[in-house]
Amino acid sequence: MRVFDAHTHLDAMAQRAGLEPSDEFVAGVMRDARVAGVLAAITVGDTLASSAWCVAAANAHPDVYAAVAVHPTEIEGLDDDGYRRLEQLAADPRVVAVGETGLDYYWDRTAPAHQQQHFRRHIALAKSAGKPLMIHDRDAHADVLRILREEGAPDRVVFHAFSGDAEMARECVAAGYVLSFPGVITFKNAPQLRAAAAVTPVEHLLVETDAPFLTPHPHRGKPNAPRLLPLTTRALAAASGHDLDALCAAIAATGQRVFGIELR
């Protein structure tokens, strides 16, 4: 297996383990991942501080790339100075996406209207930076798709931890979006997600851990890690009806096309 983790949180992995998110920690995680055939990972910021850490980690490790943004539940206090800082971070060559950004109506932390305002600003940032948009969408499908239509989506859009059904998958594919599937696809209670994968063309598929979250079966309930990505990849191959090697080759090609990632 030769694949990459399209969305992980290396800093949160360390914090979940009660450790400092150090270079040594990152190197160990990626060493374990490579043994499993996971050759690279995008570590994703969810605050300004986390985004800056991700950029530093990507510059220190050739198999790590960064995405920068402020998560929709973390936007309180994000002002023009914060967006100028995000713009600076997004310009770094090791940053391959603006994200994760979007809408989250599951957690009652930030008002939907406020989230939508900042989602629009992140869309504009992705366009100005010339980077893909990496979307967080939780219980907000209709509004996410509506705002993308209203603002005009960037050329490259990735739905991180896609959670829609087959109908939504078809709508996203028709718009040219890429769908990244997490460990949830291995859960017995997620038939709608497997149905979505089944109708998604292989060139629109990515796979991710969202580590330390969304750990695949049979490790559900424990912290996730890039080394566990093969469990999700095999489940995605089965759900989408593709040979595992063909799926991995397509994911690698999509990584190059969308993010500019070369697997070595």
C-alpha positions as a Markdown table, in Angstrom:
| # | Residue | x | y | z |
|---|---|---|---|---|
| 1 | Met | 0.0 | 0.0 | 0.0 |
| 2 | Arg | 1.2 | 3.5 | -1.0 |
| 3 | Val | -1.2 | 6.1 | 0.2 |
| 4 | Phe | -1.2 | 9.4 | 2.1 |
| 5 | Asp | -3.3 | 10.7 | 5.0 |
| 6 | Ala | -5.3 | 13.6 | 3.6 |
| 7 | His | -6.2 | 15.0 | 7.0 |
| 8 | Thr | -4.7 | 14.5 | 10.4 |
| 9 | His | -3.9 | 16.6 | 13.5 |
| 10 | Leu | -0.4 | 15.7 | 14.7 |
| 11 | Asp | -0.4 | 18.4 | 17.4 |
| 12 | Ala | -3.7 | 17.1 | 18.8 |
| 13 | Met | -2.3 | 13.5 | 18.7 |
| 14 | Ala | 0.5 | 14.6 | 21.0 |
| 15 | Gln | -1.7 | 16.5 | 23.3 |
| 16 | Arg | -4.2 | 13.6 | 23.5 |
| 17 | Ala | -1.2 | 11.4 | 24.6 |
| 18 | Gly | -0.2 | 14.0 | 27.2 |
| 19 | Leu | 3.0 | 14.9 | 25.3 |
| 20 | Glu | 4.4 | 18.1 | 23.8 |
| 21 | Pro | 3.9 | 18.2 | 20.0 |
| 22 | Ser | 7.6 | 18.0 | 19.3 |
| 23 | Asp | 9.7 | 17.2 | 16.2 |
| 24 | Glu | 10.6 | 13.9 | 17.8 |
| 25 | Phe | 6.9 | 13.0 | 18.3 |
| 26 | Val | 6.1 | 13.9 | 14.6 |
| 27 | Ala | 9.1 | 11.8 | 13.4 |
| 28 | Gly | 7.9 | 8.8 | 15.4 |
| 29 | Val | 4.4 | 9.0 | 14.1 |
| 30 | Met | 5.5 | 9.3 | 10.5 |
| 31 | Arg | 8.0 | 6.5 | 11.0 |
| 32 | Asp | 5.2 | 4.2 | 12.2 |
| 33 | Ala | 3.0 | 5.4 | 9.3 |
| 34 | Arg | 5.6 | 4.6 | 6.7 |
| 35 | Val | 5.9 | 1.0 | 7.9 |
| 36 | Ala | 2.1 | 0.7 | 7.2 |
| 37 | Gly | 2.5 | 2.2 | 3.7 |
| 38 | Val | 1.3 | 5.7 | 4.6 |
| 39 | Leu | 4.0 | 7.8 | 3.0 |
| 40 | Ala | 2.8 | 11.4 | 3.8 |
| 41 | Ala | 0.3 | 13.3 | 5.9 |
| 42 | Ile | -1.4 | 16.7 | 5.9 |
| 43 | Thr | -1.5 | 18.1 | 9.4 |
| 44 | Val | -4.4 | 20.5 | 9.7 |
| 45 | Gly | -4.6 | 23.6 | 11.8 |
| 46 | Asp | -7.8 | 24.5 | 13.7 |
| 47 | Thr | -6.6 | 27.8 | 15.4 |
| 48 | Leu | -4.1 | 30.4 | 14.6 |
| 49 | Ala | -1.6 | 28.8 | 17.0 |
| 50 | Ser | -2.3 | 25.3 | 15.7 |
| 51 | Ser | -1.9 | 26.5 | 12.1 |
| 52 | Ala | 1.5 | 28.1 | 12.8 |
| 53 | Trp | 2.6 | 24.8 | 14.5 |
| 54 | Cys | 1.5 | 22.8 | 11.4 |
| 55 | Val | 3.5 | 25.0 | 9.1 |
| 56 | Ala | 6.6 | 24.6 | 11.2 |
| 57 | Ala | 6.1 | 20.9 | 11.3 |
| 58 | Ala | 5.7 | 20.7 | 7.6 |
| 59 | Asn | 8.9 | 22.6 | 7.1 |
| 60 | Ala | 10.8 | 20.3 | 9.4 |
| 61 | His | 9.6 | 17.0 | 8.0 |
| 62 | Pro | 9.6 | 16.2 | 4.2 |
| 63 | Asp | 6.7 | 13.7 | 4.6 |
| 64 | Val | 4.4 | 16.2 | 6.3 |
| 65 | Tyr | 2.4 | 19.0 | 4.7 |
| 66 | Ala | 0.2 | 21.6 | 6.3 |
| 67 | Ala | -3.3 | 23.1 | 6.0 |
| 68 | Val | -4.1 | 26.4 | 7.8 |
| 69 | Ala | -7.4 | 27.9 | 9.1 |
| 70 | Val | -9.6 | 28.5 | 12.1 |
| 71 | His | -12.2 | 25.8 | 12.8 |
| 72 | Pro | -15.8 | 27.1 | 12.8 |
| 73 | Thr | -16.1 | 26.3 | 16.6 |
| 74 | Glu | -12.9 | 28.3 | 17.3 |
| 75 | Ile | -13.7 | 31.6 | 15.5 |
| 76 | Glu | -14.5 | 33.8 | 18.5 |
| 77 | Gly | -12.0 | 36.6 | 18.5 |
| 78 | Leu | -10.8 | 36.0 | 15.0 |
| 79 | Asp | -10.3 | 39.5 | 13.5 |
| 80 | Asp | -8.7 | 41.2 | 10.6 |
| 81 | Asp | -5.2 | 40.8 | 12.1 |
| 82 | Gly | -5.9 | 37.1 | 12.5 |
| 83 | Tyr | -6.8 | 36.8 | 8.8 |
| 84 | Arg | -3.7 | 38.7 | 7.9 |
| 85 | Arg | -1.7 | 36.1 | 9.9 |
| 86 | Leu | -3.6 | 33.3 | 8.1 |
| 87 | Glu | -2.8 | 34.9 | 4.8 |
| 88 | Gln | 0.9 | 34.9 | 5.7 |
| 89 | Leu | 0.8 | 31.2 | 6.7 |
| 90 | Ala | -1.1 | 30.2 | 3.6 |
| 91 | Ala | 1.6 | 31.6 | 1.4 |
| 92 | Asp | 4.2 | 29.2 | 2.8 |
| 93 | Pro | 5.1 | 26.6 | 0.1 |
| 94 | Arg | 4.5 | 23.7 | 2.5 |
| 95 | Val | 0.9 | 24.8 | 3.0 |
| 96 | Val | -1.2 | 22.7 | 0.6 |
| 97 | Ala | -4.7 | 23.8 | 1.7 |
| 98 | Val | -6.8 | 26.4 | 3.5 |
| 99 | Gly | -8.7 | 24.4 | 6.1 |
| 100 | Glu | -10.3 | 23.1 | 8.0 |
| 101 | Thr | -13.1 | 25.6 | 7.6 |
| 102 | Gly | -16.8 | 25.4 | 7.2 |
| 103 | Leu | -19.8 | 25.0 | 9.4 |
| 104 | Asp | -20.5 | 22.9 | 12.5 |
| 105 | Tyr | -24.0 | 22.9 | 13.8 |
| 106 | Tyr | -23.5 | 19.9 | 16.1 |
| 107 | Trp | -21.6 | 21.9 | 18.8 |
| 108 | Asp | -23.4 | 24.8 | 20.3 |
| 109 | Arg | -20.3 | 27.0 | 20.6 |
| 110 | Thr | -20.6 | 29.6 | 17.8 |
| 111 | Ala | -23.7 | 31.0 | 16.2 |
| 112 | Pro | -24.5 | 29.7 | 12.7 |
| 113 | Ala | -24.6 | 33.2 | 11.2 |
| 114 | His | -21.1 | 34.0 | 12.6 |
| 115 | Gln | -19.8 | 30.7 | 11.3 |
| 116 | Gln | -21.1 | 31.5 | 7.9 |
| 117 | Gln | -19.5 | 34.9 | 7.8 |
| 118 | His | -16.1 | 33.3 | 8.6 |
| 119 | Phe | -16.6 | 30.5 | 6.2 |
| 120 | Arg | -17.0 | 33.1 | 3.4 |
| 121 | Arg | -13.8 | 34.8 | 4.5 |
| 122 | His | -11.9 | 31.5 | 4.4 |
| 123 | Ile | -13.3 | 30.8 | 0.9 |
| 124 | Ala | -11.9 | 34.2 | -0.2 |
| 125 | Leu | -8.6 | 33.4 | 1.5 |
| 126 | Ala | -8.3 | 30.0 | -0.4 |
| 127 | Lys | -9.0 | 31.8 | -3.7 |
| 128 | Ser | -6.4 | 34.6 | -3.1 |
| 129 | Ala | -3.8 | 32.1 | -1.9 |
| 130 | Gly | -4.4 | 29.8 | -4.8 |
| 131 | Lys | -4.8 | 26.8 | -2.5 |
| 132 | Pro | -7.5 | 24.1 | -2.2 |
| 133 | Leu | -10.3 | 24.6 | 0.3 |
| 134 | Met | -10.6 | 21.9 | 3.0 |
| 135 | Ile | -14.1 | 21.8 | 4.4 |
| 136 | His | -15.4 | 20.8 | 7.8 |
| 137 | Asp | -19.1 | 20.1 | 7.5 |
| 138 | Arg | -21.0 | 18.7 | 10.5 |
| 139 | Asp | -24.8 | 18.7 | 10.4 |
| 140 | Ala | -24.7 | 21.6 | 7.9 |
| 141 | His | -24.8 | 20.1 | 4.5 |
| 142 | Ala | -27.3 | 22.4 | 2.9 |
| 143 | Asp | -25.8 | 25.6 | 4.1 |
| 144 | Val | -22.2 | 24.5 | 3.2 |
| 145 | Leu | -23.3 | 23.7 | -0.4 |
| 146 | Arg | -25.3 | 26.9 | -0.6 |
| 147 | Ile | -22.5 | 29.2 | 0.5 |
| 148 | Leu | -20.1 | 27.5 | -1.9 |
| 149 | Arg | -22.5 | 28.2 | -4.7 |
| 150 | Glu | -23.1 | 31.8 | -3.6 |
| 151 | Glu | -19.4 | 32.6 | -3.2 |
| 152 | Gly | -18.2 | 30.6 | -6.1 |
| 153 | Ala | -16.0 | 27.7 | -5.0 |
| 154 | Pro | -12.3 | 27.6 | -5.5 |
| 155 | Asp | -11.0 | 25.4 | -8.2 |
| 156 | Arg | -10.2 | 22.7 | -5.8 |
| 157 | Val | -12.5 | 21.7 | -2.9 |
| 158 | Val | -12.1 | 18.8 | -0.5 |
| 159 | Phe | -14.8 | 17.7 | 1.9 |
| 160 | His | -12.9 | 16.5 | 4.9 |
| 161 | Ala | -14.5 | 13.5 | 6.8 |
| 162 | Phe | -17.3 | 13.4 | 4.3 |
| 163 | Ser | -20.5 | 12.6 | 6.2 |
| 164 | Gly | -23.2 | 13.0 | 3.6 |
| 165 | Asp | -25.3 | 10.4 | 1.8 |
| 166 | Ala | -25.3 | 9.2 | -1.8 |
| 167 | Glu | -27.4 | 12.1 | -3.0 |
| 168 | Met | -25.0 | 14.6 | -1.5 |
| 169 | Ala | -22.0 | 12.7 | -2.9 |
| 170 | Arg | -23.5 | 13.0 | -6.4 |
| 171 | Glu | -24.1 | 16.7 | -6.0 |
| 172 | Cys | -20.5 | 17.2 | -4.8 |
| 173 | Val | -19.0 | 15.2 | -7.6 |
| 174 | Ala | -21.1 | 17.1 | -10.2 |
| 175 | Ala | -19.6 | 20.3 | -8.7 |
| 176 | Gly | -16.1 | 18.9 | -9.0 |
| 177 | Tyr | -15.4 | 18.4 | -5.3 |
| 178 | Val | -13.3 | 15.7 | -3.8 |
| 179 | Leu | -14.6 | 13.6 | -0.9 |
| 180 | Ser | -12.2 | 12.4 | 1.8 |
| 181 | Phe | -13.5 | 9.4 | 3.8 |
| 182 | Pro | -12.6 | 8.8 | 7.4 |
| 183 | Gly | -12.6 | 5.7 | 9.7 |
| 184 | Val | -16.4 | 6.1 | 10.1 |
| 185 | Ile | -16.7 | 4.1 | 6.9 |
| 186 | Thr | -15.6 | 1.0 | 8.9 |
| 187 | Phe | -18.5 | 1.4 | 11.4 |
| 188 | Lys | -21.4 | -1.0 | 11.2 |
| 189 | Asn | -23.9 | 1.9 | 11.7 |
| 190 | Ala | -22.6 | 3.9 | 8.7 |
| 191 | Pro | -24.3 | 2.2 | 5.6 |
| 192 | Gln | -25.1 | 5.6 | 4.2 |
| 193 | Leu | -21.5 | 6.5 | 4.1 |
| 194 | Arg | -20.6 | 3.3 | 2.2 |
| 195 | Ala | -23.4 | 4.1 | -0.2 |
| 196 | Ala | -21.9 | 7.5 | -0.8 |
| 197 | Ala | -18.5 | 6.0 | -1.5 |
| 198 | Ala | -20.2 | 3.5 | -4.0 |
| 199 | Val | -21.4 | 6.4 | -6.2 |
| 200 | Thr | -18.3 | 8.5 | -6.0 |
| 201 | Pro | -15.9 | 8.1 | -9.0 |
| 202 | Val | -12.4 | 7.0 | -8.0 |
| 203 | Glu | -10.8 | 10.2 | -9.1 |
| 204 | His | -12.9 | 12.1 | -6.5 |
| 205 | Leu | -11.9 | 9.9 | -3.5 |
| 206 | Leu | -9.4 | 10.6 | -0.7 |
| 207 | Val | -8.9 | 8.8 | 2.6 |
| 208 | Glu | -8.0 | 10.3 | 6.0 |
| 209 | Thr | -7.6 | 9.5 | 9.7 |
| 210 | Asp | -8.6 | 12.9 | 11.3 |
| 211 | Ala | -6.3 | 11.5 | 14.0 |
| 212 | Pro | -6.6 | 11.4 | 16.9 |
| 213 | Phe | -10.3 | 11.3 | 16.2 |
| 214 | Leu | -12.6 | 8.9 | 14.1 |
| 215 | Thr | -10.6 | 5.8 | 14.8 |
| 216 | Pro | -11.5 | 2.9 | 12.5 |
| 217 | His | -12.9 | -0.5 | 13.6 |
| 218 | Pro | -11.6 | -2.5 | 15.4 |
| 219 | His | -9.7 | 0.2 | 17.3 |
| 220 | Arg | -12.8 | 2.5 | 17.7 |
| 221 | Gly | -12.7 | 4.3 | 21.1 |
| 222 | Lys | -8.9 | 4.5 | 21.1 |
| 223 | Pro | -6.8 | 7.4 | 19.7 |
| 224 | Asn | -6.4 | 7.3 | 15.9 |
| 225 | Ala | -3.0 | 7.6 | 14.1 |
| 226 | Pro | -1.8 | 7.7 | 10.5 |
| 227 | Arg | -0.5 | 4.1 | 10.8 |
| 228 | Leu | -4.1 | 3.0 | 11.1 |
| 229 | Leu | -5.1 | 4.5 | 7.7 |
| 230 | Pro | -4.9 | 1.1 | 5.9 |
| 231 | Leu | -7.9 | -0.1 | 7.8 |
| 232 | Thr | -10.0 | 2.8 | 6.4 |
| 233 | Thr | -8.4 | 2.5 | 2.9 |
| 234 | Arg | -9.4 | -1.2 | 2.7 |
| 235 | Ala | -12.9 | -0.4 | 3.8 |
| 236 | Leu | -13.2 | 2.4 | 1.2 |
| 237 | Ala | -12.0 | 0.0 | -1.5 |
| 238 | Ala | -14.6 | -2.5 | -0.5 |
| 239 | Ala | -17.4 | 0.1 | -0.3 |
| 240 | Ser | -16.5 | 1.8 | -3.6 |
| 241 | Gly | -15.9 | -1.5 | -5.5 |
| 242 | His | -12.3 | -0.8 | -6.5 |
| 243 | Asp | -9.3 | -3.0 | -6.3 |
| 244 | Leu | -7.1 | -1.8 | -3.4 |
| 245 | Asp | -4.0 | -1.2 | -5.5 |
| 246 | Ala | -6.1 | 0.8 | -8.1 |
| 247 | Leu | -7.7 | 2.8 | -5.3 |
| 248 | Cys | -4.3 | 3.7 | -3.8 |
| 249 | Ala | -2.9 | 4.7 | -7.2 |
| 250 | Ala | -5.9 | 6.9 | -7.8 |
| 251 | Ile | -5.6 | 8.5 | -4.3 |
| 252 | Ala | -1.9 | 9.2 | -5.0 |
| 253 | Ala | -2.8 | 10.8 | -8.3 |
| 254 | Thr | -5.5 | 12.9 | -6.7 |
| 255 | Gly | -3.0 | 14.0 | -4.0 |
| 256 | Gln | -0.7 | 15.2 | -6.7 |
| 257 | Arg | -3.5 | 16.9 | -8.7 |
| 258 | Val | -5.2 | 18.6 | -5.7 |
| 259 | Phe | -2.4 | 19.2 | -3.2 |
| 260 | Gly | 0.8 | 18.8 | -5.2 |
| 261 | Ile | 1.9 | 16.0 | -3.0 |
| 262 | Glu | 4.5 | 13.6 | -4.3 |
| 263 | Leu | 4.7 | 10.2 | -2.6 |
| 264 | Arg | 8.2 | 9.0 | -2.1 |
